[in-house]
Amino acid sequence: MRLRSGVFASSCLLVQALGVALFLRGFFPVPVRSLPRREARADPPAEPAPPGAGMVSNWTKIPPPLFKKVVVVLIDALRDDFVFGSKGKQFMPYTTQVVEKGTSYSFIAEAKPPTVTMPRIKALMTGSIPGFIDVVVNLNSPALLDDNLIWQAKTAGKRIIFYGDDTWVKLFPKHFVEYDGTTSFFVSDFTEVDDNVTRHLDRVLKREDWDLLILHYLGLDHIGHMTGPNSPLVGPKLREMDNIVKKIHISLLSKEEASLPNLLVVCGDHGMSETGSHGGSSEGEVRTPLLFISSAFEKRSGPLAQPEHVQQTDLASTLAIGLGLPISRNSVGNLILPVVGGKTMREQLRFVHLNGFQLSRLLQQNTLAYEKDPGYEHFKIAEKSHGNWIKLYLEGNNSEILLNLGKKVLKQYLEALKTLSSSLSKQVAQYDMYSMMVGTVIIMEVLLLLLLSVPKALSKRAEFEVPLSPPLFSLLFYLMCLLLCAVHVIVCTSAESLCYFCSMSWLTAVGVMMLISALMCGILSAIAKMFENSRPPPKNPTVSSSSWSEIDVLILAGTIGHVLSLGASSFIEEEHQTWYFLINTLCLVLCQELCRNYFLLKECDPQNSTNVKQNFDSIGETSEYKNIDIPAASNSKLGKATSSSEFVKGSDKWISVATPWIILICCRLLRSLNQTGVQWAHRPDFGHWLTSSEHKSELSFLAAVSLLMIFFLVQRRCSLVSKIAMALGLLGVYSYRAAIGNVIFPWQHGGRDISKGITEARFVYVFVLGIVFTGTKDLLKSQVISTDSSMKSTGLWEVYSGLVLLAALLFRPHNLPVLLFCLLIQTMMTKYIWRPLKFDAAQITIMHYWFGQAFFYFQESCSSGSWLFLLRPNAFNSSCHLRCFGNRSALPPVHMERVLAKAAV
């Protein structure tokens, strides 16, 4: 059976989608879930029944609230060292005084990755651990339907007011009696985004018609994204937050009544890395301060020791107890005991029993063998001891035995809570390995089949023969189906945890097994045909008819090797090292190829030189190489040798040989600009040196030179109007960076106020749109009115120039040399490597992709402009076309909800 290449590719795409879906279903763990929210208002459990007949506890209700009013101040990207370190003592004196000598409890709350805002808000309010799938919906936060603290408070009649990040308004619609949301996308706004929150404080603090006030400040996070945690702007922002904490604390103290105290909670949703970003699992990103400030706590007498570590999910359980609300059904957090440490022993035991009962019930609903779980066993033991304590308490025993037994029971409960929480948290990170393996097998089979079919797909007939008739493969097909079905039965019957693929119907599972078997038979048939059609190599060692060169082998081996490396977390964390190795190896192989074509071929075959000259003269007459960036590719090695041996003469030949070494030097310089990865991201680099306030003049000079060189590299094929627009646009880029304080003009002094740069950014966008519009107009004109290829080439280049200008605006100023070297390397490779060696479109596309990935990491893993190296107009038989995009679909270390923010100014 023969299939056209289009039908074959479409079929492979559908099968690949099935494999990817299976893999993703196993890779993203199913969240730990309990009952739906509408069923969550069940009666709370009573105290454990004391042993013996006739004794029953009368405490069956939710404990009353411990605090009258609660204010939660959430400071986005607040790291623990901003409060407990030297910066806290310098810029937050009031908060430091309250922490060290006031009535407060201080903790370091550890957040789970991904450390981005929306999943962290969910963790704080539900007590659950959101997965990485929540990053996908971080830009469009839907309403939260799980049981959560806000919903419980609203159902209980609590009046909630919110001001700050509008993510809360989207997650909790119609929950607040009053709210004012601020957008988080204007990352260059450091002041108004917080002033819009603070302007409500004086009025709200005077009112008595609210129970819970939530404030979410974004300014510190914006400063981190723009300038990093060591920026001089961080100190004034921390001082501003300290004054807000002081104002709220004094107001709450002045309005306290004798019955119930008030509570102020200061926390962060996540921290920030040494580069100002977040989303990963570094220490600076996952550790945030958590402060409980209330007159109900004992006053500290001395300096604070090292704060105790808690989980960020513990806040939901603790606030629920403090407000007299049921703990969220999906919470995996533990009660922070010091917050309720001032209550009686019976109340403390009641609090931890409610928390343990909720965790044990959640474990029952998500684990088949829950009775064997150590946490569940510890909870039952503690519950039994709790019943004995209640018996003594109801009998009126007030001796020290009752107190010691109470402490023992409390300790047992805390151990059970810790074990239960750990068991539930592990389920969130437990992958469905069987579904992942089935999906991976399908993906790898399709990939291998596509690689084997590439020669036929690119041939003139463009057909692929599907082996359906040979009896050998039919027998192999049935044997593989039986074997895979047997493996499926064994895995599904012996699995201890739930598996998605095992939960599918048997008909569907057998269909997937048949698909895997059919793909394997197709692969074996293609390999067999390759061996049948293989012929011995020709006698001439100089010119080989083999279609596989060293470059082809390297490209294939490097691509497959990178795919395989993604199976190990260590290679994923340090993926940049893989790309650095691949482009360095590629440069060395290109140098070898250039030397062979310029020197060895002439010496080995003198007659070949005559043929080369004759063929080059004929090609020069017909193809007009001077106007072509990359000429048409030849299918044979002889064609490559013929066109390249006489193509470069004189000094150009030596420049061509030196080009790979120049590229290696440029890449090594770029590696020292920014540290990336996980292990070395905290190490100082040249980028940190440039971005420090002491070296703003050096950064300004480097940025100006880079923008000037970018103009000379890009403008050469643009029209006069586009050249002027490009020059003014690059000047606007520098003006924008000067307006927000990154760089300075020669006549500018340090006392100038920093603005938001919105006007300058809009100025650049006008020129970007103008250049792109001009290029699009030329492209349409060349297609509709005129068939002039030069007009088409000019239009395509102008669109490319507009994208370069946009990338220059989005790049951080110290990363502008990355953009410059990107354009320079691309130009050199086009003129001195791709054109002389006559690489085909597939080879050039993969090289574009490799260098594009490397430049992604040269930017300190900043996603802006990583696609730029992959987009370039090229001539192909006197026509122009766009190179394919190779942009990354995942942006790990960068805060995904801020990727588009810079474009919003």
C-alpha positions in Angstrom: 0.0 0.0 0.0 1.5 3.3 -1.1 0.7 6.6 0.6 1.4 10.1 -0.6 3.8 12.1 1.6 1.0 14.5 2.7 -1.3 11.6 3.8 1.5 9.8 5.5 2.6 13.0 7.4 -1.0 13.7 8.4 -1.4 10.2 9.7 1.9 10.4 11.7 0.8 13.8 13.1 -2.5 12.3 14.4 -0.7 9.3 16.0 1.9 11.6 17.5 -0.9 13.7 19.1 -2.2 10.5 20.7 1.2 9.7 22.1 1.7 13.2 23.4 -1.7 13.2 25.0 -1.0 10.0 26.8 2.4 11.2 28.0 1.0 14.5 29.3 -1.8 12.7 31.1 0.8 10.7 33.0 3.3 13.5 33.4 0.8 16.0 35.0 -0.3 14.2 38.2 -4.0 14.2 39.0 -4.5 16.6 41.9 -5.6 15.2 45.3 -9.3 16.0 45.4 -12.1 15.4 47.9 -15.8 16.1 47.6 -17.2 18.8 45.3 -17.5 22.2 46.9 -21.3 22.1 47.1 -21.0 19.0 49.3 -18.3 20.4 51.6 -20.6 21.9 54.2 -21.0 18.6 56.1 -21.2 18.5 59.9 -17.8 18.6 61.6 -16.6 15.5 63.5 -17.2 15.3 67.2 -14.4 14.9 69.7 -13.1 11.3 70.0 -15.5 9.3 72.2 -14.0 8.4 75.6 -13.8 4.7 76.4 -16.5 3.3 78.6 -20.2 3.4 78.6 -22.3 6.5 79.3 -19.5 9.1 78.6 -20.0 11.3 75.6 -18.3 14.6 74.7 -20.6 17.5 74.1 -18.3 19.4 71.7 -19.6 18.6 68.3 -19.5 22.1 66.6 -16.8 24.0 64.9 -14.7 26.0 67.4 -15.6 29.7 67.6 -13.3 32.2 65.9 -10.1 33.2 67.6 -9.8 36.6 66.0 -12.3 39.3 65.2 -10.7 40.8 62.2 -7.9 39.4 60.0 -5.8 41.4 57.6 -3.7 39.5 55.1 -0.9 41.6 53.4 0.5 39.6 50.5 3.7 41.2 49.0 4.4 39.6 45.7 7.9 38.2 45.3 8.8 38.9 49.0 11.9 36.7 49.7 12.7 35.6 53.3 15.9 37.6 53.4 14.0 40.8 52.6 12.5 40.5 56.1 14.9 38.3 58.1 18.2 39.4 56.5 20.2 42.6 56.4 17.8 44.3 54.0 15.0 43.8 56.5 16.9 45.5 59.3 17.9 48.4 57.0 14.6 49.0 55.1 11.9 47.4 57.3 12.7 48.6 60.8 9.2 48.5 62.2 8.6 44.9 60.9 11.9 43.8 62.3 11.1 45.3 65.7 7.8 43.5 65.8 9.4 40.3 64.8 12.2 40.5 67.4 10.5 42.1 70.3 6.7 42.3 69.5 3.8 40.0 69.9 4.3 37.9 66.8 5.3 34.5 65.4 7.7 34.3 62.4 8.2 31.5 60.0 9.7 30.7 56.6 7.1 29.3 54.4 8.3 27.0 51.6 6.4 27.1 48.4 6.3 24.2 45.9 7.1 24.7 42.3 5.9 26.2 40.0 6.5 29.5 41.9 4.2 31.7 39.9 1.3 33.8 41.3 -1.9 32.0 40.4 -0.9 28.5 41.7 0.5 30.1 44.8 -2.7 31.9 45.5 -4.5 28.6 45.1 -2.1 27.0 47.6 -2.6 29.7 50.1 -6.4 29.6 50.0 -7.1 25.9 49.4 -4.1 24.3 51.2 -3.6 22.1 48.1 -0.5 21.8 45.9 -1.3 23.0 42.4 0.6 21.2 39.6 2.6 22.5 36.7 -0.6 22.3 34.6 -1.7 25.5 36.5 1.1 27.4 34.7 -0.8 26.9 31.5 -3.9 28.7 32.8 -1.9 31.3 34.7 -2.6 34.0 32.1 -6.3 33.3 32.1 -7.2 32.4 35.6 -10.6 30.8 35.7 -12.9 30.8 38.8 -11.7 28.5 41.5 -14.3 25.8 42.1 -12.5 23.8 44.8 -13.3 24.1 48.4 -11.3 27.1 49.7 -11.0 29.5 52.6 -12.6 32.5 50.7 -15.7 30.4 49.8 -16.0 29.0 53.4 -15.7 32.6 54.8 -18.4 33.9 52.4 -20.7 30.9 53.2 -20.3 31.6 56.9 -21.4 35.2 56.4 -18.0 36.8 56.7 -17.6 40.1 54.8 -14.4 40.1 52.7 -12.7 43.1 51.1 -9.9 42.8 48.6 -7.5 45.2 46.9 -4.6 44.3 44.6 -3.8 41.8 41.9 -6.9 41.1 39.8 -6.0 37.4 39.7 -8.0 37.2 43.0 -11.0 38.7 41.4 -10.9 36.1 38.6 -10.4 33.2 41.0 -13.1 34.3 43.5 -15.8 36.1 41.5 -18.7 37.5 43.6 -17.0 36.6 46.8 -15.9 40.1 47.9 -18.3 42.8 49.2 -15.8 45.4 47.9 -12.8 45.0 45.6 -10.4 46.9 43.4 -8.3 44.8 41.1 -5.0 46.0 39.5 -3.5 44.5 36.4 -0.1 42.7 36.8 1.1 43.2 33.2 2.6 46.7 33.4 5.9 45.5 34.8 7.5 48.9 34.4 5.0 50.3 36.9 6.6 50.3 40.3 4.4 52.9 42.1 0.9 53.3 40.9 0.2 49.6 41.0 0.7 49.8 44.8 -0.7 53.2 45.3 -4.0 51.9 43.9 -4.1 49.5 46.8 -2.9 51.8 49.6 -5.3 54.6 48.7 -8.2 52.6 50.1 -6.5 51.8 53.5 -7.3 54.9 55.5 -11.0 54.6 54.7 -11.3 50.9 55.2 -9.4 50.7 58.5 -11.9 53.2 60.0 -14.8 51.0 59.1 -16.3 48.1 61.1 -18.2 46.4 58.3 -15.7 43.8 57.3 -14.1 40.6 58.8 -11.3 39.8 56.4 -9.2 42.3 54.4 -6.8 41.0 51.8 -4.1 43.3 50.2 -1.9 42.1 47.3 1.0 44.4 46.4 2.8 43.9 43.1 5.4 46.6 43.0 8.3 44.5 44.5 7.7 41.8 41.9 7.8 44.3 39.1 11.1 45.7 40.3 12.5 42.2 40.5 11.5 41.4 36.9 12.9 44.7 35.6 16.1 45.2 37.6 16.6 42.2 39.9 16.7 41.7 43.7 19.9 43.8 44.2 18.4 46.9 42.5 18.6 50.2 44.3 14.8 50.3 43.8 14.2 47.4 46.2 15.1 49.3 49.4 12.6 52.2 48.9 9.9 49.6 48.0 10.6 47.6 51.2 10.4 50.8 53.2 7.1 51.6 51.7 5.8 48.1 52.6 7.1 48.6 56.2 5.1 51.8 56.6 2.0 50.0 55.4 2.5 47.2 57.9 3.0 49.8 60.6 -0.2 51.7 59.7 -2.3 48.5 59.6 -0.9 47.1 62.9 -1.4 50.4 64.8 -4.9 50.7 63.5 -5.8 47.1 64.5 -4.4 47.6 68.0 -6.3 50.8 68.5 -9.7 49.1 67.7 -9.2 45.9 69.6 -11.9 44.8 72.1 -11.5 42.8 75.2 -13.4 39.9 73.7 -11.4 39.0 70.6 -8.1 40.3 69.3 -7.3 41.1 65.7 -4.7 39.3 63.5 -2.3 40.7 60.9 -0.7 38.2 58.5 2.3 39.3 56.3 3.5 36.9 53.7 4.7 36.4 50.1 3.3 34.2 47.4 6.8 33.3 46.1 10.3 34.7 46.2 12.6 35.7 43.4 15.9 34.3 42.0 19.2 36.2 41.8 18.1 37.4 38.4 14.7 38.7 39.5 12.6 36.0 37.9 10.7 33.2 39.5 8.9 30.0 38.5 11.6 27.5 39.4 12.8 25.7 42.6 15.8 27.7 43.7 16.1 28.7 47.3 15.3 32.4 46.7 12.2 31.5 44.7 10.6 29.0 47.2 11.3 30.6 50.6 9.0 33.4 51.7 8.4 35.0 55.1 5.2 34.3 57.0 4.4 36.6 60.0 1.5 36.4 62.4 1.1 39.6 64.4 -1.5 39.8 67.2 -1.9 41.0 70.7 -3.1 37.5 71.6 0.5 36.2 71.4 3.2 36.5 74.0 5.6 39.3 73.7 9.1 38.3 72.7 11.9 39.3 75.1 15.0 38.8 72.9 16.3 38.7 69.3 14.7 36.2 67.0 16.4 32.9 66.4 16.3 31.2 63.1 12.7 31.1 62.0 11.0 27.7 61.9 10.2 26.3 58.5 6.6 25.5 57.5 4.8 24.8 54.3 2.9 27.5 52.4 -0.2 25.2 52.4 -0.3 25.4 56.2 -1.7 28.9 56.1 -5.1 27.8 54.8 -5.6 25.4 57.8 -4.3 27.9 60.3 -6.5 30.8 59.0 -9.6 28.5 58.9 -9.1 27.7 62.6 -8.5 31.3 63.4 -11.7 32.5 61.7 -13.8 29.6 63.1 -14.3 28.0 59.6 -14.1 24.4 58.4 -10.7 23.4 57.0 -10.8 23.1 53.2 -11.5 19.6 52.1 -8.6 19.4 49.7 -6.0 21.0 52.0 -2.8 19.0 52.7 -1.5 21.6 55.2 -1.0 21.4 58.9 -2.1 23.7 61.6 0.7 26.0 62.7 0.4 25.2 66.4 2.2 28.3 67.9 -0.7 30.5 66.6 -3.2 28.6 68.8 -0.6 27.9 71.6 -2.3 30.3 74.0 -5.5 28.4 74.1 -6.4 25.6 76.6 -5.2 22.1 76.1 -8.7 20.9 75.2 -9.0 23.6 72.5 -5.6 22.8 71.1 -6.4 19.0 70.9 -9.7 19.9 69.3 -8.0 22.0 66.6 -5.4 19.3 65.7 -8.1 16.6 65.7 -10.1 18.5 63.2 -7.0 18.9 61.0 -6.1 15.2 61.3 -9.7 14.1 60.6 -9.7 16.2 57.4 -6.4 14.9 56.2 -7.3 11.3 57.0 -10.6 11.6 55.1 -8.7 13.1 52.1 -6.3 10.2 52.2 -9.2 7.7 52.2 -10.7 9.2 49.1 -7.4 9.2 47.1 -5.6 6.0 48.3 -6.9 2.5 48.0 -4.8 1.0 50.8 -5.2 4.0 53.1 -5.4 1.8 56.3 -1.8 0.8 55.8 -0.5 4.3 55.5 1.7 5.2 58.5 0.1 8.6 58.9 -3.4 7.1 59.1 -2.2 4.5 61.7 -0.6 7.3 63.8 -3.8 9.4 63.6 -5.9 6.5 64.9 -3.5 5.9 67.8 -3.6 9.6 68.6 -7.4 9.7 68.4 -7.6 6.8 70.8 -5.2 8.6 73.3 -7.3 11.7 72.8 -10.4 9.7 73.9 -8.6 8.7 77.1 -7.7 12.3 77.8 -11.3 13.4 77.4 -12.4 10.7 79.8 -10.0 12.1 82.5 -11.1 15.6 81.6 -14.8 14.9 82.0 -14.1 13.1 85.3 -12.8 16.4 86.6 -9.2 15.3 86.9 -7.0 18.4 87.1 -3.7 16.7 88.2 -0.5 16.9 86.3 -1.3 13.5 84.8 -3.9 15.2 82.7 -1.5 17.9 81.5 1.3 15.4 80.7 -1.1 13.1 78.8 -2.4 16.1 76.9 1.1 17.0 75.8 1.7 13.4 74.8 -1.5 13.3 72.7 -0.7 16.7 71.1 2.7 15.4 70.1 1.1 12.2 68.6 -1.3 14.4 66.6 1.5 16.6 65.3 3.5 13.5 64.1 0.4 12.1 62.5 -0.4 15.4 60.7 3.1 15.6 59.4 3.0 12.0 58.1 -0.4 12.4 56.5 0.5 15.7 54.9 3.7 14.1 53.5 1.8 11.1 52.1 -0.8 13.4 50.3 1.9 15.7 49.0 3.8 12.8 47.5 0.6 11.8 45.6 0.6 15.2 43.8 4.2 14.5 42.6 3.6 10.9 41.8 3.7 10.4 38.0 1.6 7.9 36.1 4.7 6.1 34.8 2.8 3.4 32.7 0.8 6.0 30.7 4.0 8.0 30.2 5.9 5.0 28.9 3.1 4.0 26.5 3.0 7.6 25.2 6.8 7.7 24.9 6.9 4.5 22.9 4.3 5.8 20.4 6.2 9.1 20.1 9.5 7.5 19.5 8.1 5.0 17.0 6.5 7.8 15.0 9.7 9.8 15.1 11.8 6.9 14.0 9.4 6.1 11.2 9.5 9.7 10.0 13.3 9.7 10.0 13.4 6.5 7.9 10.9 7.9 5.5 12.6 11.3 4.9 14.6 10.2 1.8 11.4 8.9 0.1 9.3 11.9 1.2 11.8 14.3 -0.5 12.1 12.3 -3.7 10.3 13.2 -6.9 7.5 10.6 -6.4 7.1 11.6 -2.7 5.5 8.2 -1.8 5.9 5.9 1.1 5.1 2.2 1.0 3.2 0.9 4.0 4.0 -2.9 4.6 0.6 -4.6 5.0 1.0 -7.8 3.0 4.3 -9.5 3.9 3.4 -12.6 6.0 6.5 -12.2 8.2 5.4 -8.9 9.5 1.8 -10.0 9.8 3.0 -12.8 12.1 5.2 -10.4 14.0 2.2 -8.0 14.3 0.1 -10.6 16.0 2.8 -11.8 18.3 3.6 -8.2 19.4 -0.1 -7.6 20.1 -0.4 -10.7 22.3 2.8 -9.8 24.1 1.7 -6.2 24.8 -1.7 -7.2 25.9 -0.1 -9.6 28.4 2.1 -6.9 29.7 -0.9 -4.6 30.0 -2.8 -7.2 32.1 0.1 -7.7 34.4 0.8 -4.0 35.0 -2.9 -3.1 35.6 -3.5 -6.0 38.0 -0.4 -5.4 40.1 -0.4 -1.5 40.2 -0.9 -0.1 43.6 -1.8 3.4 42.5 -4.4 4.5 40.0 -3.3 4.5 36.4 -5.1 6.4 33.6 -4.3 4.0 30.8 -5.5 1.0 33.0 -8.8 2.8 33.6 -9.5 2.9 29.9 -11.8 0.3 28.3 -10.2 -2.9 27.1 -11.3 -2.2 23.6 -9.4 1.1 23.6 -6.3 -0.4 25.3 -6.2 -3.2 22.7 -6.5 -0.7 19.9 -3.5 1.2 21.3 -1.5 -2.0 21.5 -2.4 -2.8 17.9 -1.2 0.7 16.9 2.1 0.2 18.6 2.6 -3.2 17.0 1.7 -1.8 13.5 4.2 1.1 13.9 6.9 -1.4 15.0 6.3 -3.5 11.9 6.5 -0.4 9.7 9.8 0.5 11.2 11.3 -3.0 10.7 10.0 -3.1 7.1 11.6 0.3 6.3 14.9 -0.8 7.8 14.8 -4.0 5.8 14.2 -2.2 2.6 17.1 0.2 3.3 19.4 -2.9 3.6 18.0 -4.4 0.4 18.6 -1.2 -1.6 22.0 -0.5 -0.2 24.9 -0.9 -2.6 28.7 -1.1 -2.1 30.5 2.2 -2.1 32.1 3.4 -5.3 35.8 3.0 -6.0 36.5 6.7 -6.1 37.2 7.7 -2.5 37.1 11.4 -3.2 33.6 11.8 -4.4 31.1 9.5 -2.6 27.6 8.8 -3.7 26.4 8.4 -0.2 23.7 10.8 0.9 25.0 10.9 4.5 27.8 13.3 5.2 29.5 14.0 8.5 27.2 17.0 9.0 24.1 14.8 8.4 25.3 12.3 10.9 26.1 15.0 13.5 22.7 16.6 13.0 20.8 13.4 13.4 22.9 12.1 16.3 22.7 15.5 18.1 19.0 15.9 17.7 18.3 12.3 18.9 20.8 12.7 21.7 19.1 15.9 22.9 15.7 14.2 22.8 17.0 11.3 24.9 18.7 13.6 27.4 15.3 15.0 28.3 14.6 11.7 30.0 16.9 12.8 32.9 16.0 15.7 35.2 19.7 16.6 35.6 20.0 17.2 31.8 16.8 19.2 31.8 18.0 21.4 34.6 21.3 22.0 32.7 19.9 21.8 29.2 22.0 24.8 28.1 25.1 22.6 28.4 23.7 20.3 25.8 23.1 23.1 23.3 26.6 24.6 24.0 28.2 21.3 23.3 26.2 20.7 20.1 27.0 24.1 18.6 30.7 23.9 19.5 30.9 20.4 17.9 29.0 21.8 14.9 31.5 24.6 14.4 34.4 22.1 14.5 32.8 19.8 12.0 32.0 22.8 9.7 35.6 23.9 9.9 36.7 20.3 8.9 34.2 20.5 6.0 35.5 23.8 4.8 39.1 22.7 4.9 38.3 19.5 3.0 36.4 21.5 0.3 39.1 24.2 -0.1 42.3 22.2 0.2 41.9 18.4 0.2 39.6 18.0 -2.8 42.0 20.0 -5.1 45.0 17.9 -4.0 43.2 14.5 -4.3 41.6 15.1 -7.7 43.3 17.6 -10.0 40.8 16.8 -12.8 38.0 17.7 -10.4 39.4 21.3 -10.3 38.8 21.7 -14.0 35.3 20.3 -13.7 34.7 22.6 -10.7 35.7 25.7 -12.7 33.6 24.8 -15.7 30.6 24.0 -13.6 31.0 27.2 -11.5 31.2 29.4 -14.6 28.0 27.9 -16.0 26.2 28.3 -12.6 27.5 31.9 -12.4 26.0 32.8 -15.8 22.5 31.4 -15.0 22.0 31.9 -11.3 23.4 35.4 -10.5 24.9 34.4 -7.2 25.7 38.0 -6.2 22.0 38.6 -5.4 21.4 35.3 -3.6 22.1 34.7 0.1 21.8 30.9 0.0 21.8 29.1 -3.4 19.9 26.1 -4.4 21.0 22.8 -2.9 22.4 19.9 -4.8 21.7 16.3 -4.1 25.1 14.9 -4.7 28.5 15.4 -3.0 30.0 16.1 -6.4 27.6 19.1 -6.9 28.8 20.5 -3.5 32.4 20.1 -4.4 31.9 21.6 -7.9 30.3 24.7 -6.6 32.6 25.4 -3.6 36.2 24.8 -4.7 36.3 27.9 -6.9 33.6 29.9 -5.3 35.8 31.6 -2.7 39.0 33.2 -3.8 41.8 35.0 -2.1 41.2 36.3 1.3 37.5 35.2 1.4 38.7 31.6 1.5 40.7 32.2 4.7 37.9 34.2 6.2 35.5 31.3 5.5 37.9 28.9 7.2 38.2 31.2 10.2 34.5 31.8 10.5 33.8 28.7 12.7 36.6 29.8 15.1 35.2 33.3 15.2 31.8 31.9 16.1 33.3 29.8 18.8 34.9 32.9 20.3 31.6 34.8 20.2 29.7 32.0 21.9 32.3 31.7 24.6 32.0 35.5 25.3 28.2 35.2 25.4 28.4 32.3 27.9 30.3 34.6 30.4 27.6 37.3 30.1 24.9 35.4 31.9 24.8 32.4 34.3 22.0 30.0 33.6 20.7 26.6 34.6 20.2 25.6 38.2 23.6 24.8 39.8 25.4 28.0 38.7 22.6 30.5 38.3 23.6 32.2 41.6 27.2 32.7 40.6 28.2 36.3 39.7 28.7 37.0 36.0 29.5 39.9 33.7 25.7 40.7 33.4 25.5 41.3 37.2 28.5 43.5 36.9 26.9 45.6 34.2 23.5 45.9 35.8 24.9 47.2 39.1 24.4 50.9 39.8 28.1 51.6 39.9 28.6 50.5 36.2 25.7 52.3 34.6 28.0 54.3 32.3 29.7 51.1 31.0 26.3 49.5 30.4 25.1 52.6 28.6 28.2 52.6 26.3 27.8 48.9 25.5 24.1 49.3 24.8 24.7 52.2 22.5 27.4 50.4 20.5 25.2 47.3 20.2 22.3 49.2 18.9 24.5 51.0 16.4 26.0 47.8 15.1 22.5 46.2 14.9 21.5 49.1 12.6 24.4 48.5 10.3 23.8 44.8 10.1 20.0 45.1 9.4 19.6 48.2 7.3 21.6 47.1 4.3 18.7 45.7 2.3 15.9 47.9 3.5 14.4 50.8 1.6 15.3 54.4 2.5 12.1 54.9 4.5 12.7 51.8 6.5 16.3 52.7 7.2 15.2 56.0 8.7 12.4 54.3 10.7 14.9 51.7 11.9 17.4 54.3 13.1 14.7 56.3 14.9 13.3 53.1 16.4 16.7 52.1 17.8 17.1 55.6 19.2 13.7 55.1 20.9 14.8 51.9 22.4 17.8 53.6 24.1 15.5 56.4 25.2 13.1 54.0 26.7 15.9 52.3 28.7 17.1 55.7 29.8 13.6 56.7 30.9 13.2 53.7 33.2 16.7 54.2 34.6 18.6 51.3 33.0 21.0 53.5 31.0 21.9 57.1 30.9 22.6 59.7 28.2 26.1 61.4 28.2 24.5 64.7 29.3 22.3 63.1 31.9 23.2 63.0 35.6 22.1 60.6 38.3 19.6 62.9 39.9 17.1 62.6 37.1 13.8 61.0 38.1 12.9 57.6 36.7 9.7 57.4 34.7 7.7 54.5 33.3 8.9 55.0 29.8 5.4 54.4 28.3 5.8 57.2 25.8 9.2 56.0 24.5 7.9 52.4 24.2 4.9 53.5 22.2 7.2 55.6 20.0 9.2 52.4 19.2 6.1 50.4 18.5 4.9 52.9 16.0 8.1 52.4 14.0 7.9 48.6 14.4 4.4 48.6 12.9 5.5 51.0 10.2 8.4 48.9 9.1 6.4 45.7 9.2 3.5 47.4 7.3 6.0 48.6 4.6 7.5 45.2 4.2 4.0 43.5 4.0 2.9 46.0 1.4 6.0 45.2 -0.8 5.3 41.5 -0.4 1.7 41.9 -1.5 2.7 44.1 -4.4 5.3 41.5 -5.6 2.6 38.8 -5.5 -0.3 40.8 -7.1 1.1 43.6 -9.2 4.7 42.7 -10.1 6.7 39.5 -10.2 9.9 41.3 -9.4 11.9 39.1 -7.0 13.9 42.0 -5.7 10.8 43.7 -4.4 9.7 40.5 -2.7 13.2 40.1 -1.1 13.1 43.7 0.1 9.7 43.4 1.6 10.6 40.2 3.4 13.8 41.7 4.8 11.8 44.7 6.1 9.4 42.5 8.0 12.5 40.8 9.4 14.0 44.2 10.4 10.8 45.2 12.2 11.0 42.0 14.3 14.6 42.8 15.1 13.6 46.2 16.3 10.9 44.7 18.5 13.4 42.2 19.9 15.8 45.1 20.7 13.0 46.8 22.7 12.2 43.6 24.7 15.8 42.6 25.4 17.3 43.8 28.7 20.0 46.4 28.0 22.9 44.1 29.1 21.6 41.4 26.7 21.7 43.7 23.6 25.2 42.2 22.7 23.4 38.8 22.5 21.2 40.2 19.8 24.2 41.8 18.1 26.2 38.6 18.1 23.1 36.7 16.9 22.8 38.8 13.8 26.6 38.8 13.2 26.9 35.0 13.5 23.9 34.6 11.2 25.4 36.9 8.6 28.8 35.2 8.7 27.4 31.7 8.5 25.2 32.7 5.5 28.1 34.2 3.5 31.0 32.0 4.4 29.5 28.6 5.4 26.0 27.9 4.1 26.5 29.5 0.7 30.0 28.0 -0.2 29.2 24.5 1.1 25.7 24.5 -0.5 23.8 23.0 2.4 20.2 22.1 1.7 17.1 23.7 3.3 16.7 20.9 5.9 20.3 21.2 7.1 20.2 25.0 7.4 16.9 24.8 9.3 18.2 22.4 11.9 21.4 24.6 12.3 19.1 27.6 12.8 17.2 25.7 15.5 20.4 24.6 17.3 21.8 28.2 17.4 18.4 29.5 18.3 18.3 27.2 21.4 21.8 28.3 22.4 20.9 32.0 22.1 17.9 31.3 24.2 20.2 30.4 27.1 22.7 33.1 26.3 20.0 35.6 27.3 19.9 34.1 30.8 17.0 32.0 29.8 15.0 35.1 28.9 12.5 34.1 26.3 12.3 37.5 24.5 13.8 37.1 21.1 14.9 33.5 21.3 13.1 33.0 18.0 15.1 35.7 16.3 17.9 33.5 15.1 15.4 31.2 13.6 13.8 33.8 11.3 15.6 35.1 8.3 14.8 35.8 4.7 16.9 33.8 2.3 17.2 33.5 -1.4 16.5 30.2 -3.0 16.7 30.0 -6.8 16.2 33.8 -7.0 13.3 33.7 -4.6 12.9 34.5 -1.0 11.2 32.7 1.8 11.0 32.6 5.6 12.9 30.2 7.7 10.8 28.2 10.1 10.3 29.2 13.7 11.9 27.2 16.4 10.6 29.1 19.4 10.4 27.3 22.7 7.0 26.2 23.9 8.0 26.1 27.5 9.6 29.0 29.4 10.8 27.3 32.7 12.8 29.8 34.6 10.9 32.9 33.5 7.7 34.0 35.1 5.2 32.9 32.4 2.5 35.4 33.4 4.9 38.3 32.7 6.3 37.1 29.4 3.9 39.4 27.4 3.9 42.1 30.0 6.8 44.1 28.5 4.8 44.3 25.2 1.9 45.8 27.0 3.6 49.1 27.8 
